[in-house]
């Protein structure tokens, strides 16, 4: 399913001004130097939750996962 819709998703993101960069460039962002990911639980938490827990923050401040944008919800499903 990902392969079927990837082209449309990429086009939508680019139309919204997103741009693509190499992984090496992305990893130069200071957030990756400061962030320690010590999460080892069984749940597949988002990076925001993992960083909050690893940084000693109260994870309840990040209740629930972010809701998808309306345009994502409008994408037709096969």
C-alpha positions, 0 to 999 in steps of 0.5 A: 500500500505504501508503494501505491500511494508514495508518489501522491504523498510526496507530491502533496508534501512538495506542494506544501513546501517540504524539501528533501535533504540527505540523511547526513545533512539532517543528522547535523541538526543539533536536536540529534546531538542533545537528544538521548533516546533511552526508551526500551519499552515494548510500545512503538512510541513516537519520537516526541514521547521517547525523547520526553521519557528519556529526558526525564519529562512527564510523558503525560504532557504528550497525551495521545498521538498527534491527529493526522491533518485533514488532507491525510484523512481525505486521501482515498483508501483502496 
